[in-house]
Every structure is written in structure tokens, then in C-alpha cells.
Amino acid sequence: MLISLPLTLVCPECSWKTTVLPCCDSRPTVLPPPTCCPACHDLPLGYREATNKEVLKARLEEFLVLNTEIGRDTPCRPTEDNDCKSRSLL
């Protein structure tokens, strides 16, 4: 399924929904959209054009997942060494 617009897939039985963003080179970890509802396994899913709010939510969730994956490989900096704590505001 080649997607050019963001779509929201909706289950007519249980109202489960998810937003599917179009594929692009900067998002190589995109999973294929579901073919049936993962909650009730009803076929087929309905679809509609995603609202701006749904697109923003899907992009934010994707960013947070990628940021978490990247963050696992980076070392943590100790907060005690932070120079800003010792400074007082006048």
C-alpha cells in the first residue's frame, strides 16, 4: 500500500484507530499499516484523511521512539558536575 497522504485507519466495530504517515527516506523504520484491527480483529479497517492533530501526534510519537532508541547508546552526564547549580541569580 503506497500512501501519499496521512491517513487515519479506524475500526468500525470497536473504534480503534491509528494514523499512518506517508513513507519517506528520512523514516526508514516505518512499519506497514495494519490490515485488520489489532484489538478485535475485525476486517476491513475504514480510513479517512488524518487531521492536523492526528498527524502531529503520530509524528511526535515517532520522534519519541527514535529519540529513545538513540538515547540508549549515549552515556549519561552526571548532574552534580553542572556548573549552573552553583551560580545564584541576583
Buried (B, 14 or more C-beta within 10 A) or exposed (E): EEBEEBBBBBBEEEEBBBBBBEBEEEEEEEEEBEEEBEEEEEEEBEBEEBEEEBBEEBBEEBEEEEEEEEEEEEEEEEEEEEEEEEEEEE
